[in-house]
């Protein structure tokens, strides 16, 4: 499917399918990543990804691992970002040779455009994912709970949206925009050129498309590499966007304040919290996007629709 022109409706459908399937598969790992990144020294509830998932299942049940799943999977973020990514994937197999600088600029533009939709969805997702950690912390580590504090009520994505919009306006949904830009732009600058050049190495002949497995591996390697490279900024973004914290946990006024407090209280290694979780999340997401686009799932579905009489 890589050398076939794909229509806009097909790109949108493929993006939605890839996003829904991909997020469903890796969402528990993404939840563990958020909770590991948010816990601070002195209030560590989880020791590893597996420990986090086991404790989540015990305290919240199996579906506790899918907190905020609908806000992430069904949001336009996955449809649009996967559509744009899929368009790049298809073009990369038959592309004209671009310079590395142009590839990086293309990635920079893609990352900048994406944050307009990414930031509000990430904001809601983090609140819902981290709510279980705060509740478990109150039960399992009562010494960290401030006297007289009230347990926060469970909210849905829609309730959180209305509450943030009512209290802070549109700016409330875009808290952490700067940190999101600092994460997504470098991620795209690294990912797109790296994927294109790895994919280029596996092409059949000079002008032939790369085999499916080459594109699949190229996407996984490029995605994981970019994810780990920007993980320090992802930790900062997660901390800034979290509205609820334990009574002994630090609060932050901005990116510089967050960096300073993390370095002082937790050390440089704190910026790598959840790095392997993030790599495990990104690689399958990009791999699944490859599968959906190369199999032409949307094209098959559109072909099944009745055609208008000419």
VEXPAPA-804327 format. One line per field, with one value per residue (C-alpha): residue number from 1; z, x, y. Coordinates in Angstrom, 1 decimal, m for minus. Each point is the difference from the previous one (the first is absolute). Layout:
BEGIN
num: NUM / ...
zz: Z / ...
xx: X / ...
yy: Y / ...
This chain:
BEGIN
num: 1 / 2 / 3 / 4 / 5 / 6 / 7 / 8 / 9 / 10 / 11 / 12 / 13 / 14 / 15 / 16 / 17 / 18 / 19 / 20 / 21 / 22 / 23 / 24 / 25 / 26 / 27 / 28 / 29 / 30 / 31 / 32 / 33 / 34 / 35 / 36 / 37 / 38 / 39 / 40 / 41 / 42 / 43 / 44 / 45 / 46 / 47 / 48 / 49 / 50 / 51 / 52 / 53 / 54 / 55 / 56 / 57 / 58 / 59 / 60 / 61 / 62 / 63 / 64 / 65 / 66 / 67 / 68 / 69 / 70 / 71 / 72 / 73 / 74 / 75 / 76 / 77 / 78 / 79 / 80 / 81 / 82 / 83 / 84 / 85 / 86 / 87 / 88 / 89 / 90 / 91 / 92 / 93 / 94 / 95 / 96 / 97 / 98 / 99 / 100 / 101 / 102 / 103 / 104 / 105 / 106 / 107 / 108 / 109 / 110 / 111 / 112 / 113 / 114 / 115 / 116 / 117 / 118 / 119 / 120 / 121 / 122 / 123 / 124 / 125 / 126 / 127 / 128 / 129 / 130 / 131 / 132 / 133 / 134 / 135 / 136 / 137 / 138 / 139 / 140 / 141 / 142 / 143 / 144 / 145 / 146 / 147 / 148 / 149 / 150 / 151 / 152 / 153 / 154 / 155 / 156 / 157 / 158 / 159 / 160 / 161 / 162 / 163 / 164 / 165 / 166 / 167 / 168 / 169 / 170 / 171 / 172 / 173 / 174 / 175 / 176 / 177 / 178 / 179 / 180 / 181 / 182 / 183 / 184 / 185 / 186 / 187 / 188 / 189 / 190 / 191 / 192 / 193 / 194 / 195 / 196 / 197 / 198 / 199 / 200 / 201 / 202 / 203 / 204 / 205 / 206 / 207 / 208 / 209 / 210 / 211 / 212 / 213 / 214 / 215 / 216 / 217 / 218 / 219 / 220 / 221 / 222 / 223 / 224 / 225 / 226 / 227 / 228 / 229 / 230 / 231 / 232 / 233 / 234 / 235 / 236 / 237 / 238 / 239 / 240 / 241 / 242 / 243 / 244 / 245 / 246 / 247 / 248 / 249 / 250 / 251 / 252 / 253 / 254 / 255 / 256 / 257 / 258 / 259 / 260 / 261 / 262 / 263 / 264 / 265 / 266 / 267 / 268 / 269 / 270 / 271 / 272 / 273 / 274 / 275 / 276 / 277 / 278 / 279 / 280 / 281 / 282 / 283 / 284 / 285 / 286 / 287 / 288 / 289 / 290 / 291 / 292 / 293 / 294 / 295 / 296 / 297 / 298 / 299 / 300 / 301 / 302 / 303 / 304 / 305 / 306 / 307 / 308 / 309 / 310
zz: 0.0 / 0.4 / m3.7 / m0.4 / 0.3 / 3.1 / 0.2 / 3.0 / 1.3 / m0.1 / 1.9 / 2.7 / 0.3 / 0.1 / 2.6 / 2.2 / m0.3 / 0.7 / 3.0 / 1.5 / m0.3 / 1.0 / 3.1 / 1.1 / m0.2 / 1.8 / 2.3 / 3.3 / m0.7 / m0.6 / 3.3 / 1.8 / m1.7 / 1.3 / 3.5 / 0.2 / m1.3 / 2.4 / 3.3 / 1.9 / 2.5 / 3.4 / m1.6 / m2.3 / m0.2 / m3.0 / m0.6 / m3.6 / m2.9 / 0.9 / 3.7 / m1.1 / m2.2 / 2.7 / 2.7 / m2.4 / m0.8 / 3.7 / 1.1 / m3.1 / m1.9 / m3.5 / m1.6 / 2.4 / m2.5 / m2.6 / 1.9 / m2.6 / m2.9 / m1.8 / 0.3 / m1.7 / m2.5 / m1.2 / m0.1 / m3.2 / 1.0 / m1.0 / m3.2 / m1.3 / 1.2 / m1.4 / m3.2 / m0.4 / 1.1 / m2.4 / m2.9 / 0.8 / 0.2 / m3.4 / m1.6 / 1.7 / m2.0 / m3.4 / 1.0 / m1.9 / 1.9 / 2.5 / 1.9 / 3.7 / 0.8 / m2.0 / 1.7 / 3.4 / m0.9 / m1.2 / 3.3 / 1.9 / m1.9 / 0.7 / 3.7 / 0.3 / m1.6 / 2.0 / 3.4 / m0.7 / 0.4 / 2.1 / 3.0 / 1.2 / m0.5 / 1.9 / 2.8 / 0.5 / m0.4 / 2.7 / 2.6 / m0.5 / m0.1 / 3.1 / 2.1 / 0.9 / 1.3 / 2.2 / 1.4 / 0.6 / 1.7 / 2.5 / 0.8 / 0.0 / 1.3 / 2.4 / 1.7 / m3.2 / 0.1 / 1.5 / 3.0 / m0.9 / m3.7 / m2.1 / m2.5 / m3.5 / m1.8 / m3.1 / m3.2 / m3.6 / m2.9 / m0.8 / 3.6 / 0.2 / m3.3 / 1.3 / 3.3 / m1.5 / m2.6 / 2.6 / 2.5 / m2.3 / m3.5 / m3.1 / 1.7 / 2.5 / m2.7 / m1.4 / 3.2 / m0.8 / m3.6 / 0.1 / 1.3 / m2.5 / m2.8 / 1.5 / m0.1 / m3.3 / m2.3 / 0.9 / m0.2 / m3.5 / m1.0 / 1.0 / m1.1 / m3.5 / m1.4 / 1.8 / m1.2 / m3.6 / m0.1 / 1.7 / m2.4 / m3.0 / 0.9 / m0.6 / m3.3 / m2.8 / m2.7 / m0.6 / m0.5 / 1.5 / 3.3 / 3.2 / 1.1 / 2.8 / 2.6 / m0.6 / 0.4 / 3.1 / 1.7 / m1.1 / 1.6 / 3.2 / 0.3 / m1.0 / 2.4 / 3.0 / m0.6 / m0.2 / 3.0 / 2.3 / m1.3 / 1.1 / 3.2 / 2.3 / m1.5 / 0.2 / 3.8 / 0.3 / m2.1 / 2.1 / 3.3 / m1.3 / m1.2 / 3.2 / 2.0 / 3.0 / 2.1 / 3.3 / 3.0 / 0.0 / m3.7 / m1.7 / m2.1 / m3.0 / m1.4 / m3.4 / m2.0 / 1.6 / 3.5 / m0.7 / m1.3 / 3.0 / 2.6 / m1.6 / m0.2 / 3.7 / 1.5 / m2.2 / m2.0 / m3.8 / m0.1 / 0.6 / m3.5 / m1.3 / 2.0 / m2.3 / m2.9 / m0.7 / 0.4 / m2.6 / m2.4 / 0.4 / m0.7 / m3.1 / m1.8 / m0.3 / m0.8 / m3.0 / m0.9 / 0.0 / m2.1 / m2.5 / m0.1 / m0.5 / m2.8 / m1.9 / 0.1 / m1.2 / 2.5 / m0.8 / m3.7 / 0.4 / 2.1 / m2.4 / m2.9 / 1.7 / 0.0 / m2.8 / m2.9 / m1.5 / m3.5 / m2.5
xx: 0.0 / 3.0 / 0.2 / m3.8 / m1.5 / m2.2 / m3.1 / m0.6 / m3.0 / 2.1 / 2.8 / m2.5 / m1.6 / 3.4 / 1.2 / m3.1 / 0.3 / 3.8 / m0.5 / m2.9 / 1.8 / 3.4 / m1.1 / m2.1 / 3.0 / 2.5 / m2.2 / 0.8 / 3.7 / m0.7 / m1.9 / 3.0 / 2.3 / m2.1 / m0.2 / 3.7 / 0.9 / m2.3 / 1.2 / 2.7 / 2.6 / m1.6 / m3.3 / 1.0 / m2.9 / 1.3 / 3.4 / m0.3 / m2.5 / m1.0 / m0.5 / m2.1 / m2.3 / m0.3 / m1.0 / m2.4 / m1.8 / m0.2 / m1.4 / m2.0 / m0.7 / 1.0 / m1.8 / 1.9 / 2.9 / m2.2 / m0.7 / m0.4 / 0.2 / m3.0 / 1.4 / 3.3 / m1.2 / m3.2 / 1.4 / 0.9 / 3.6 / 0.5 / m2.0 / 1.9 / 3.5 / m0.3 / m1.4 / 2.9 / 2.5 / m1.5 / 0.2 / 3.7 / 0.4 / m1.5 / 2.0 / 3.2 / 0.0 / m0.1 / 1.3 / 2.4 / 3.3 / m0.2 / 2.9 / 0.3 / m0.8 / m3.2 / m1.1 / 0.7 / m2.0 / m2.9 / 0.0 / 0.2 / m3.1 / m1.9 / 0.8 / m0.9 / m3.4 / m0.8 / 0.2 / m3.1 / m2.0 / 2.4 / 0.2 / m3.7 / m0.3 / 3.3 / m1.2 / m3.2 / 1.7 / 2.6 / m2.6 / m2.0 / 3.0 / 1.6 / m3.2 / 0.4 / 3.6 / m1.2 / m2.9 / 2.3 / 2.6 / m2.7 / m0.8 / 3.4 / 2.1 / m2.3 / 3.0 / 0.3 / m3.6 / m0.4 / m2.4 / m3.5 / 0.6 / m2.9 / 0.3 / m0.5 / m3.1 / 0.3 / m0.8 / m0.5 / 1.8 / m3.1 / m0.4 / 3.7 / m0.4 / m3.0 / 1.7 / 3.3 / m1.8 / m2.3 / 2.8 / 2.9 / m1.4 / 1.7 / 3.4 / m0.9 / m0.1 / 3.4 / 2.0 / 3.4 / m0.2 / 3.7 / 1.2 / m2.1 / 1.6 / 3.4 / m0.8 / m1.9 / 2.1 / 3.3 / m1.7 / m1.2 / 3.3 / 1.7 / m2.7 / m0.8 / 3.6 / 1.1 / m3.0 / 0.4 / 3.7 / m0.3 / m2.8 / 2.1 / 2.7 / m2.5 / m1.4 / m0.2 / 2.3 / 0.4 / m3.7 / m1.8 / m2.0 / 1.4 / m1.4 / m2.7 / 2.3 / 2.7 / m2.5 / m1.4 / 3.4 / 1.1 / m3.1 / 0.5 / 3.7 / m0.5 / m3.0 / 1.7 / 3.2 / m1.9 / m2.1 / 2.9 / 1.9 / m2.8 / m1.0 / 1.5 / m2.4 / m2.9 / 0.7 / m0.1 / m3.2 / m1.7 / 0.9 / m1.2 / m3.3 / m0.9 / m2.5 / m0.3 / 3.0 / 0.8 / 0.4 / 3.8 / 0.6 / 1.4 / m2.0 / 1.5 / m0.5 / 1.6 / 2.5 / 3.1 / m1.4 / m0.8 / 3.5 / 1.6 / m2.2 / 0.4 / 3.8 / 0.2 / m2.4 / 0.2 / 3.2 / 0.6 / m1.2 / m3.6 / m0.1 / 0.2 / m3.0 / m2.3 / 2.4 / m0.2 / m3.8 / m0.1 / 2.1 / m2.3 / m3.0 / 1.3 / 1.5 / m3.3 / m2.0 / 2.2 / 0.1 / m3.8 / m0.2 / 2.3 / m2.2 / m3.3 / 1.4 / 1.8 / m2.9 / m2.3 / m2.7 / m1.9 / 0.3 / m1.6 / m2.8 / m0.7 / 0.0 / m2.8 / m2.3 / m2.6 / 1.2 / m2.1 / m1.3 / 2.1
yy: 0.0 / 2.3 / 1.0 / 0.6 / 3.5 / 0.0 / 2.3 / 2.3 / m2.0 / m3.2 / 1.8 / 1.1 / m3.5 / m1.7 / 2.6 / m0.7 / m3.8 / 0.1 / 2.3 / m2.0 / m3.3 / 1.3 / 1.9 / m2.9 / m2.4 / 2.3 / 2.1 / m1.9 / 0.6 / 3.7 / 0.2 / m1.6 / 2.6 / 2.9 / m1.3 / m0.8 / 3.5 / 1.7 / m1.7 / 1.9 / m1.0 / m0.7 / m0.9 / m2.9 / m2.4 / m2.0 / m1.5 / m1.0 / m0.3 / m3.5 / 1.0 / 2.9 / m2.1 / m2.7 / 2.5 / 1.7 / m3.2 / m0.9 / 3.4 / 1.1 / m3.2 / m0.9 / 2.9 / 2.4 / m0.4 / 1.7 / 3.3 / 2.8 / m2.5 / 1.6 / 3.5 / m1.1 / m2.6 / 1.6 / 3.6 / 1.7 / m0.1 / m3.6 / 0.3 / 3.1 / m0.9 / m3.5 / 1.4 / 2.4 / m2.7 / m2.5 / 2.5 / 0.4 / m3.8 / m0.5 / 2.9 / m1.2 / m3.2 / 1.8 / 3.4 / 2.2 / 0.3 / 2.9 / 1.4 / m0.7 / 3.6 / 0.0 / m3.3 / 1.6 / 3.1 / m2.1 / m1.9 / 3.4 / 1.2 / m3.2 / 0.1 / 3.6 / m0.5 / m3.1 / 1.7 / 2.1 / m3.1 / m2.1 / 2.3 / 0.0 / m3.8 / m0.6 / 2.3 / m2.0 / m3.3 / 0.7 / 1.1 / m3.2 / m2.3 / 1.5 / 0.0 / m3.6 / 0.6 / 2.8 / m2.1 / m3.0 / 2.2 / 1.2 / m3.6 / m1.6 / 2.9 / 1.9 / 1.7 / 2.2 / 1.2 / 3.5 / 0.1 / 1.1 / m0.4 / m1.3 / m2.8 / 1.4 / m1.2 / m2.2 / 1.9 / m0.8 / 1.7 / 2.0 / 1.2 / 0.9 / 2.0 / 2.0 / 0.6 / 1.2 / 2.1 / 1.6 / 0.8 / 1.0 / 0.3 / m1.5 / 0.6 / m2.7 / m2.6 / 1.2 / m0.2 / m1.4 / 1.2 / 1.1 / m3.3 / m1.9 / 2.0 / m0.7 / m3.7 / m0.5 / 2.2 / m1.7 / m3.3 / 0.6 / 1.5 / m3.2 / m2.5 / 1.0 / 0.3 / m3.1 / m2.1 / 1.3 / m0.8 / m3.4 / m0.8 / 1.1 / m2.6 / m2.8 / 1.0 / m2.5 / 1.5 / 3.7 / 1.0 / m3.0 / 0.3 / m1.5 / m3.3 / 0.1 / m1.5 / 2.6 / 2.8 / m1.7 / m0.3 / 3.5 / 1.5 / m1.9 / 0.9 / 3.6 / 0.4 / m1.6 / 2.0 / 3.3 / m0.9 / m0.7 / 3.1 / 2.4 / m1.9 / 2.7 / 2.6 / m2.5 / m0.3 / 3.8 / 0.2 / m2.7 / 1.8 / 3.4 / m1.4 / m1.9 / 2.0 / m2.3 / m1.0 / m1.6 / 2.4 / m0.5 / 0.3 / 3.0 / 2.4 / 1.9 / 3.5 / m0.8 / m2.0 / 1.6 / m0.3 / m3.7 / m0.7 / 1.7 / m1.8 / m3.5 / 0.4 / 1.2 / m2.5 / m3.1 / 0.3 / m0.3 / m3.6 / 1.2 / 1.3 / m3.6 / m1.2 / m2.0 / 0.1 / m3.8 / 0.2 / 2.8 / m1.9 / m3.1 / 2.2 / 1.9 / m3.0 / m2.1 / 3.2 / 0.7 / m3.7 / m0.3 / 3.2 / m1.7 / m3.1 / 2.0 / 2.2 / m2.8 / m2.4 / 2.8 / m0.6 / 3.2 / m0.5 / m3.5 / 1.5 / 2.8 / m2.5 / m1.9 / 3.1 / 0.1 / 2.1 / 2.7 / m0.7 / 1.9
